[in-house]
Amino acid sequence: MIEFHQVHKAYPVQGHTITALHPSDLRIETGQVFGLIGHSGAGKSTLLRLINRLEEPSGGRIVIDGEDITALDAQGLRRFRQQVGMIFQHFNLLASKTVAANVALPLQLAGELGSSEIASRVSQLLQRVGLAEHAHKYPAQLSGGQKQRVGIARALATEPKILLCDEATSALDPQTTGQVLQLLAEINRELGLSIVLITHEMDVIRRVCDQVAVMDAGVIVEQGPVAQVFLHPQHATTQRFVRESEHVDEGEQHDDFAHVSGRILRLTFQGEATYAPLLGTVARETGVDYSILAGRIDRIKDNPYGQLTLALTGGDIDAALARFRAADVHLEVLR
């Protein structure tokens, strides 16, 4: 659905050139929820805005659904943008218009439907996001979560193929964030939309995305399936995001476990293997004792996973390692 071919973006600032995005290649498949994560200034908002040419690329090609959008003229760009919905961090609702009028605005601007068709479409959208009874209220009368639902309904008004989410949950409390992410996941499943979501929170990526790209200083430093990137981060920036999501302070890490005796390993379980009684079975079969040094069990999107760091002592440790490798787990020997 979305392809970047050596796309880059630079800004002239007081006689100097500031690079916001270094030459980058990116591929987002149709129907994916694709996450872009990075700290402030990493370039993720620039990359997002390049997708609908709210930012003009300094070079490279952007191909959307087989069409090179970098070659579009003004009329072609207006037509293309009707296929792209956008959800903003601070909602961007018009305070002087009702909820229904805010959702209707893109349809009125498009000029392709009559008033009765627009009213019907708005009613359906508000029903879908759970705000049918708030149609005649104004934004000031809504909670933050309700405002964002209005923003989602408005973004869906023109039946887009792509939905861009610019920090769509960062202004919301944790419970409301969960509800909005669940709504986005449902919309993705039901409509088959391609969703590109930027955030600075790894937990948002873990809960809703299929693929993720990690950005640092205008460079995509790591990308791949969320489970791979989240459970086996390679780049220092990704590792830092994972630690932050687990509320682990860098000064409190015990990566080398110098005070712990025995062989140290990390086991990663996914799917049904997460709930298998593997540790007890291996301990009985090989006579090893184990201590759990760190661990987590949670879900990545709809898939359960577990990750345990163990210290093994006594018994036949080599046999235990062989038994782990033969099981449906990923094994890393740390020491």
C-alpha positions in Angstrom: 0.0 0.0 0.0 2.8 2.5 0.9 6.3 2.4 -0.4 9.2 4.8 0.3 12.1 4.7 -2.1 15.1 6.6 -0.7 12.8 9.4 0.5 14.4 12.2 2.5 13.5 15.6 3.9 15.6 18.6 4.8 14.7 22.1 5.9 16.6 25.3 5.4 17.1 27.1 8.7 19.0 30.3 9.0 21.3 29.5 6.1 21.9 25.9 7.2 20.2 22.7 6.1 18.6 20.6 8.8 17.9 17.0 7.8 14.6 15.7 9.4 14.6 12.4 7.5 17.6 10.7 6.0 17.2 8.7 2.8 14.8 5.9 3.8 13.1 2.8 2.3 9.9 1.6 3.8 7.2 -0.8 2.8 3.7 -1.0 4.5 1.4 -3.8 3.3 -2.3 -3.3 2.6 -4.4 -3.9 5.8 -1.4 -3.6 8.2 -1.3 -1.5 11.4 2.2 -0.1 11.1 3.8 1.7 14.0 6.5 4.4 13.9 8.2 4.9 17.3 10.8 7.5 18.3 11.5 10.2 20.8 10.7 13.8 20.1 12.7 15.0 17.1 13.3 11.6 15.7 11.6 12.4 12.4 8.5 10.2 12.8 6.0 13.1 12.3 7.8 14.3 9.2 7.7 10.8 7.8 4.0 10.5 8.5 3.2 13.8 6.9 5.2 12.8 3.8 2.7 10.0 3.2 -0.1 12.5 2.3 2.3 15.2 1.1 1.5 17.6 3.9 5.3 17.8 3.8 7.0 17.8 0.4 9.9 15.4 0.1 13.4 16.8 -0.7 14.0 13.7 -2.8 13.0 10.1 -3.4 9.7 8.5 -4.5 6.6 7.8 -2.5 4.3 5.2 -4.1 0.8 4.7 -2.6 -1.4 1.9 -3.9 0.8 1.7 -7.1 0.7 5.5 -7.8 3.7 7.7 -7.5 2.2 10.6 -5.4 5.4 12.7 -5.7 4.4 13.3 -9.3 0.8 14.4 -8.7 -0.3 17.9 -9.5 -2.6 20.0 -7.3 -5.8 18.4 -8.6 -4.4 14.9 -8.4 -3.2 15.6 -4.8 -6.7 16.7 -3.8 -8.2 13.5 -5.2 -5.5 11.4 -3.5 -6.0 13.0 -0.1 -9.6 11.9 0.0 -8.2 8.4 0.3 -6.2 9.3 3.4 -7.8 10.0 6.8 -5.9 11.6 9.6 -6.3 11.5 13.4 -4.5 14.2 15.4 -3.0 14.3 18.9 -5.1 17.2 20.1 -8.2 16.3 18.1 -8.4 19.4 15.9 -12.1 19.7 16.1 -13.9 22.9 15.2 -15.3 24.3 18.5 -18.1 26.2 16.9 -19.5 23.1 15.1 -21.5 20.2 16.6 -20.1 16.7 16.7 -22.2 15.8 13.6 -21.1 18.9 11.8 -17.4 18.1 12.5 -17.8 14.6 11.0 -19.8 16.0 8.0 -17.2 18.6 7.1 -14.9 16.4 4.9 -17.9 15.1 3.0 -19.2 18.6 2.4 -15.8 19.7 1.2 -15.6 16.7 -1.1 -18.9 17.8 -2.6 -19.9 14.4 -3.9 -22.9 13.6 -1.7 -26.2 15.3 -1.1 -27.2 16.5 2.4 -29.4 13.5 3.1 -26.6 11.1 2.1 -24.1 13.0 4.3 -26.6 12.9 7.2 -26.9 9.1 6.8 -23.2 8.6 6.6 -22.5 10.8 9.7 -25.2 8.8 11.6 -23.5 5.5 10.7 -20.1 6.8 11.7 -21.2 8.1 15.0 -23.0 4.9 15.7 -19.7 3.0 14.9 -17.6 5.0 17.3 -20.3 4.9 20.1 -21.3 8.6 20.0 -24.7 8.5 18.4 -26.4 10.2 21.4 -23.8 13.0 21.3 -24.4 14.1 17.7 -25.7 17.6 18.6 -23.2 18.3 21.4 -20.2 20.6 20.9 -16.6 19.5 21.5 -16.4 21.5 24.8 -19.1 19.2 26.2 -17.1 16.0 25.5 -14.3 14.2 27.3 -10.9 13.7 25.7 -11.7 10.1 24.7 -15.0 11.2 23.1 -13.3 14.0 21.2 -10.8 11.5 19.8 -13.7 9.2 18.8 -15.2 12.2 16.9 -11.8 12.6 15.2 -11.8 9.0 14.2 -15.3 9.2 12.8 -14.3 12.4 10.8 -11.1 10.6 9.5 -13.3 7.7 8.2 -15.9 10.0 6.6 -14.6 9.8 3.0 -14.0 6.0 3.3 -10.2 6.3 3.1 -7.8 3.4 2.3 -5.2 4.7 4.7 -5.6 6.1 8.2 -2.7 8.2 9.7 -2.6 8.6 13.5 -0.4 11.3 14.8 0.2 10.5 18.5 -3.5 9.8 18.7 -3.5 8.6 22.3 -0.7 10.6 24.0 -3.2 13.2 25.3 -5.4 10.5 26.9 -5.4 8.6 30.2 -4.4 4.9 30.2 -7.9 3.5 30.3 -9.1 5.8 27.5 -6.0 5.0 25.5 -6.9 1.3 25.7 -10.4 2.0 24.5 -9.2 4.1 21.5 -6.6 1.5 20.6 -9.3 -1.2 20.7 -11.5 0.9 18.4 -8.6 1.3 15.9 -8.0 -2.4 16.0 -11.6 -3.1 15.3 -11.7 -0.6 12.4 -8.6 -2.2 11.0 -10.2 -5.7 11.1 -13.6 -4.6 9.8 -12.6 -2.2 7.0 -9.2 -3.6 6.1 -7.7 -0.1 6.4 -3.9 0.4 6.4 -3.1 2.3 9.5 0.1 4.1 10.2 0.5 5.1 13.8 3.2 7.2 15.4 3.9 7.2 19.1 6.7 7.4 21.6 5.3 4.5 23.7 6.3 0.9 23.1 3.2 -0.3 24.9 1.0 1.3 22.2 3.0 -0.5 19.5 2.7 -3.8 21.4 -1.0 -3.6 21.8 -2.2 -2.7 18.3 0.6 -2.9 15.6 1.6 -5.7 13.2 4.9 -4.1 12.1 7.1 -1.4 13.6 9.9 0.9 12.5 12.1 2.6 15.2 13.4 6.0 14.4 16.3 8.0 15.8 17.7 11.3 14.5 15.9 11.0 11.2 17.1 7.4 10.6 15.0 4.2 10.6 17.4 2.2 12.9 15.3 -1.0 13.2 12.1 -2.4 11.7 10.2 -5.7 11.4 7.3 -7.6 13.0 6.4 -6.2 16.4 7.1 -9.5 18.2 10.6 -9.8 16.7 11.5 -6.1 17.4 9.9 -6.1 20.9 11.3 -9.4 22.2 14.7 -9.3 20.5 15.6 -5.6 20.1 18.9 -5.1 18.3 19.5 -1.3 18.3 20.3 0.7 21.4 17.3 3.0 20.8 14.9 0.0 20.5 16.4 -1.6 23.7 15.8 1.7 25.5 12.1 1.8 24.4 11.6 -1.8 25.6 13.2 -1.0 29.0 11.0 2.1 29.3 7.9 0.0 28.6 8.9 -2.3 31.4 9.6 0.6 33.7 13.2 -0.5 34.1 15.7 2.2 35.0 19.0 2.0 33.1 20.9 2.4 36.4 19.0 -0.5 37.9 19.8 -3.1 35.2 21.6 -6.3 36.0 22.4 -7.4 32.6 25.5 -9.3 33.6 24.1 -10.7 36.9 27.7 -10.8 38.3 26.5 -11.8 41.7 24.5 -14.8 40.4 26.1 -18.2 40.0 25.4 -20.7 37.3 24.5 -20.6 33.6 22.3 -17.6 32.7 19.8 -17.8 29.8 16.8 -16.0 28.4 13.8 -18.0 27.2 11.1 -16.4 24.9 7.8 -18.2 24.5 5.1 -17.2 22.1 1.5 -18.6 21.5 0.5 -21.7 23.3 4.1 -22.4 24.4 3.7 -19.5 26.8 1.5 -21.6 29.1 3.3 -24.9 28.7 4.9 -26.3 32.0 8.4 -26.5 30.4 10.5 -25.3 33.4 9.3 -28.0 35.7 9.5 -30.7 33.1 13.1 -29.8 32.2 14.1 -29.6 35.9 12.8 -33.0 36.6 14.3 -34.6 33.5 17.8 -33.1 33.9 18.1 -32.5 37.6 18.9 -28.8 37.2 17.8 -26.1 39.7 16.7 -22.7 38.3 16.2 -19.3 39.7 14.0 -16.8 37.8 15.9 -13.5 37.6 13.5 -11.5 35.5 10.3 -12.2 33.6 7.2 -11.0 32.0 4.1 -12.5 30.5 1.7 -10.4 28.4 0.3 -10.1 24.9 1.6 -8.6 21.6 -1.6 -7.6 19.9 -3.7 -10.9 20.3 -0.8 -13.2 20.8 0.4 -14.3 24.2 4.1 -14.2 25.0 6.5 -14.8 27.9 10.1 -14.0 28.5 12.1 -15.3 31.4 15.7 -14.8 32.4 16.9 -17.9 34.4 20.0 -19.0 36.3 20.6 -22.8 36.0 22.7 -24.7 38.6 23.4 -28.3 39.3 22.3 -31.3 37.3 23.0 -31.7 33.6 22.9 -28.1 32.3 23.9 -29.1 28.7 21.0 -31.5 28.6 18.7 -28.8 29.9 19.8 -26.4 27.1 19.3 -29.1 24.5 15.8 -29.7 25.9 15.0 -26.0 25.7 16.3 -25.8 22.2 14.1 -28.7 21.2 11.0 -27.1 22.6 8.9 -24.3 20.9 10.9 -21.5 22.6 13.7 -19.1 21.6 16.8 -19.6 23.7 19.6 -17.1 24.3 22.6 -18.0 26.5 23.6 -14.8 28.3 26.5 -16.3 30.3 
